[in-house]
């Protein structure tokens, strides 16, 4: 599964900071979830083994069937959580993605007024990924909250420190960031052939119609590079992919 971070000073510092964030939601998630999540961080910091028997704690996972959410699913199940993958069924998804989600036991939900909102962003020449993400997360968050699930995990790589785990309508756990996993580690962890490309068919259509918004995608890649979530080689491959769309 995961490997300890060793002597990587930056990752060790961020993991210690993430422990502080975990303390901030301890009362909301309960002692069992708190202890197991703390054990995951300590495993990353020190290689300290821990009890991985079932916790009985449900965690909803925003599951796109991509590399980051797939790695998050594997880690949370490995750690003993009762994971409920929830996939927002979006118009740009092909059947292969939907079948992968179903094969992992995902619940498929709709996102109300999704296309109207995203098309409005396109027509303004504005980036669509942020709008898409917020609408998807809001719908999944509502699904989880209505069923009494206290924690919603995502595959976000960037949200370190106090926003790696935080209180919203429920507790949001950005798992790869919480555990300081970078993209190269995630690709190794999922153990599948991985093709480096940026975005989805809807975003590629936005690039075609409004080429100027490619700059926002490139900025995103550069943010991930500065945060050490991706390597320079991965960043170069992603930027080349964006420019050729």
PyMOL commands that set and color helices and strands:
alter all, ss='L'
color gray80, all
select helices_A, chain A and resi 9-24+26-29+31-46+67-78+95-103+114-123+129-146+161-163+175-178+183-190+201-209+211-226+232-244
alter helices_A, ss='H'
color red, helices_A
select strands_A, chain A and resi 58-62+82-88+107-109+151-154+165-167+171-174
alter strands_A, ss='S'
color yellow, strands_A
deselect
rebuild
show_as cartoon
